[in-house]
Amino acid sequence: MRKKILVVDDSKANIDILIDILDEYDVLVALNGKKAIEIVNKKDIDLILLDIVMPELGGYQTCKIIKQNPNTKHIPIIFITAKTDRDSIAKAYDVGGIDYIKKPFYSIEVLSRIHTQLSLSDYTHKLEDL
């Protein structure tokens, strides 16, 4: 079964690029944090790629809400953003992000980090089932 990745970004251009890169996955899209939260509460999502700067509900707040919910806190969240300063990176990890990709990104980097996080998540679930 194909893994489901939720891409959350307010830029249609970024979403289109990521959809092309992620052709081996089922990709769902949200243009803002509120829609992302709706999706994770309705669908089984395996990983989230999350932008930081978005209207209405930004990436940090979205991540906090997802991580506070016992039903969604297990979902790995990789921030993918143009914010590259030290404080932004630190805050992304503080709110529950598991990785951080700087824009502009390379497709090989995105795929490698996603594969790593999905593998770690699978192993964690298997250990929990023992």
C-alpha positions in Angstrom: 0.0 0.0 0.0 1.3 3.4 -1.0 2.1 5.9 1.8 0.1 9.0 2.2 1.9 12.3 2.4 0.2 15.6 3.2 1.8 18.6 1.6 0.9 21.9 3.3 1.9 25.0 1.5 0.2 28.2 0.4 2.2 28.3 -2.9 0.6 26.4 -5.7 4.0 26.4 -7.5 5.7 24.6 -4.6 2.9 22.1 -4.3 3.1 21.3 -8.0 6.9 20.7 -7.8 6.4 18.4 -4.7 3.6 16.5 -6.4 5.9 15.7 -9.3 8.7 14.7 -7.0 6.5 12.5 -4.8 5.0 10.3 -7.6 5.6 7.1 -5.7 3.3 8.3 -2.9 -0.3 9.2 -2.5 -0.2 13.0 -2.1 -2.8 15.1 -0.4 -2.7 18.9 -0.4 -3.7 21.6 1.9 -3.2 25.3 1.2 -3.3 26.3 4.9 -2.9 25.0 8.4 -6.7 24.8 9.1 -7.3 22.6 6.1 -4.3 20.4 7.0 -5.8 19.8 10.5 -9.1 18.8 8.9 -7.3 16.3 6.7 -5.2 14.7 9.4 -8.4 14.3 11.5 -10.2 12.5 8.7 -7.5 10.5 6.8 -4.6 8.2 7.8 -1.6 10.3 6.9 1.9 8.8 7.1 4.0 12.0 6.9 3.5 15.8 6.6 5.6 18.3 4.6 4.8 21.6 6.2 5.6 25.2 5.3 6.0 27.7 8.1 4.7 31.0 6.6 1.0 30.6 5.6 -2.1 32.8 6.1 -4.6 32.1 8.8 -2.7 29.4 10.7 1.0 29.1 10.2 3.2 26.0 10.2 4.4 26.3 13.8 0.8 26.5 15.2 -0.4 23.8 12.8 2.4 21.5 14.0 1.6 22.2 17.7 -2.1 21.3 17.2 -1.3 18.1 15.4 1.2 17.1 18.0 -1.2 17.8 20.9 -3.9 15.4 19.5 -3.3 11.8 20.7 -4.7 10.5 17.4 -2.3 12.5 15.2 0.8 13.1 17.3 2.6 10.1 15.8 2.7 11.6 12.3 6.2 12.7 11.4 6.3 16.4 10.3 9.1 17.7 8.1 9.2 21.5 7.8 10.0 22.6 4.3 10.5 26.4 4.2 12.5 29.4 3.0 13.0 30.4 6.7 16.7 29.5 7.2 17.7 31.4 10.3 18.7 29.6 13.4 15.7 30.7 15.5 13.2 29.5 12.9 14.9 26.1 12.7 15.1 25.7 16.5 11.4 26.6 16.8 10.4 24.0 14.2 12.0 21.3 16.3 10.6 22.7 19.5 7.0 22.5 18.3 7.4 18.9 17.2 9.0 18.9 13.8 11.2 15.9 13.1 13.3 17.3 10.2 13.8 20.6 8.3 14.3 21.1 4.6 15.4 24.6 3.3 13.9 26.0 0.2 14.9 26.0 -2.6 15.3 22.2 -2.2 16.7 19.4 -4.2 14.4 16.5 -5.1 16.9 13.9 -4.0 17.1 15.6 -0.6 13.3 15.6 -0.2 12.9 12.0 -1.2 15.8 10.8 1.0 14.5 12.6 4.1 11.0 11.3 3.5 12.2 7.8 3.0 14.3 8.0 6.2 11.4 9.3 8.3 8.9 6.8 6.9 11.3 3.9 7.6 11.8 5.1 11.1 8.1 5.5 11.6 7.5 1.9 10.3 10.2 0.5 12.7 8.7 2.4 15.6 5.3 1.0 14.9 6.7 -2.6 14.7 8.5 -2.2 18.0 5.4 -0.9 19.7 3.4 -3.9 18.4 5.9 -6.4 20.0 
